[in-house]
Amino acid sequence: MLRLSLIIASLALSATAAAQDAVSTDGDKYRVLLENERVRVLEYRDRPGEKTHQHRHPAFVLYAIEPFKRTITLPDGKLIVREFKAGEVLWSEAQTHIGENVGQTDTHVIMVELKQDTADKTEKK
């Protein structure tokens, strides 16, 4: 039983490590609006019934332009249901997942992904 648990954990970690960038896996749904050394701003759109490939996001802020409902499937199989009203905002730590629009409306959001801390080094002097 322990061996089986270790194999499952190893597979989950491998899936997380192998997860690709969202724009690479689902370029038909993600559009880069702005990118610099500190953030990447994405627009995401999909329709009811559409699903993403597994992908990874660094820590991010999500702003819902339209109301929507979707499931998020994590690499360990855990399923999260998220439902947003227009104007709602979500903070998330880095995450690997598959998303699926399970609602009756299109998903339309803006995501701001954070990059590594690149604070001005002159402030630290």
N, C-alpha and C positions, 0 to 999 in steps of 0.2 A: 504494500500500500504506500509506503514511504517512497519507494522508487517511482511509482506511478505519479505521485504528487510532484516529485522533482522533475519528471519529464514534462508534465503539464506546465509547471512554472517556467521551465526553460523555454518551452514553445511560446508561451505568452511573452516572455522577455525578448525572444528572437523576433516575434511579430512587431513588437514595439520598436525595436532597434531598426528593423527593416522598413518601417513606415516611411513613406515619402511625403514630400511637400504637397500641400493641397492643390496648388496651382498646377503642379506636374500631373497629379493623378486625375484631377477633375477640372481641367482648363475650360471646359464648356460651361461650368457653373461659377468659377471664381474669376474675377478680373482685378488686376492690380491697379489701384487708383493712385497710389503714391508709395515710393520706397526710398528710404535714406538709411543712414547708419544707425538710427535709433528705432525706427518703426517701419512696418509695412501695413498699408491700409488696403483692405480687400473689400470688394463688393461681391456678395454671394446671392445667387438666385437659383431656385429650382421649382418644379411643379409637383402637385400631389402624386405620390407613387414613385417619385424619382429617388435614387439612392446613390451615395458617393462610394468610391473605393476607399479602402482603409488609408488614412493619411494622418499626418501629425501637425499640430499647431504649437508654437511656443506660447507662453502666457499671453492672454489676449482679453480685449474688451469687445463685447458684441452689442450693437445697437439694432433693435428691430424696427425696420421701416414699416413693415406690414405685419399683421397678426399671423401666427403660424403655429403648427404643432408638428413635432418630429421626435424620432427616437434616435438615441446615440448608443451605439454598441461598442463597448470597450474591448480591448484585446483579451481580457479574461472572460468575456461572454456576458458581463454585467450589462443590463439594458436600462437606460435612463430615458424617461419621457420628459420632454421639455415643451412647454406651451407658452407663447409670448403674446402680449398685446402690443400694438404699435406704440413705439416710444419707450419700451422697456429696455433696460441695460443689464448686461451680465458680465461679471468678471470671472475668468477661468484660469487656473494654473495650466501649464503645458499639458497637452493631452493628445493621445492617439485614439482614433475612433473611426467608425463608419456611421454616417448620418443618413436618415431616411425620412422623407416628408410623408407623414402618416395622417395629415390633416386634409381639409377641404380647400385650402387656400395655398397660393404660391408662397414660398419663403423668399423674403428679400431683406437682407441685413447688410450692415457695414461692420467689418471686423478690423480692429487695430491690434496687430500682433507686435509684441515688444521684442526688441533684440537685446543682445548682451549689453550690460551697462557700459556706456561709452561716455560717461560724465567727463566734462572738460577737465583735463589734468591740471590746468592752471589753477583751478579752484582748490586743489589739494596742496599747492605749494605754499 
